[in-house]
């Protein structure tokens, strides 16, 4: 039996003894709330379409259906990201380990998921988008995604770590540029001893 199984077992037993809730209850409620919010988002399109149809506003119906299809496409791309993007903490040297085809796939999914409504985004989703941006080499976008993740879920130390790595990666081009400017000057210096 692995450690995770033991922890879940202990948490489940504690929840039972305490009359419900606990960590397991919290996680289950959070997942249920997220599913309910997502379902409400999709249901709102159906309600808007029905109201617009009853008002005879065909242009509005077409507009809502177009927005629905765009959101559905973006949501599917986000689901694709969640399936393939590496999870967890990224070390500075990890940002360049994916094959070119995987990087292209991540870049395509990032672009396709860009118009996703904030109602469908989560702290963990922002974290995964940050990771995807890191692997693609978009360090500024990665830092922004990690900041959004921290706003939604400030208790994730791996997000803070990945934010730090993205900020370090942002500074690397500046360091190389200054090194190129300073090296000729340094090589021309002569040190005299007294």
Secondary structure, DSSP 8 states (H G I E B T S, - for coil): --HHHHHHHHHHHHHHHTTS-HHHHHHHHHHHHHHHHHHHHHHHHHHHHHHHHHTT-HHHHHHHHHHHHHHHHHHHHHHHHHHHS--S---GGGGG-S-HHHHHHHHHHHHHHTT--GGG--HHHHHHHHHHHHHHT-HHHHHHHHHHHHHH-TT-HHHHHHHHHHHHHHHHHHHHHHHHHHHHHHHT------
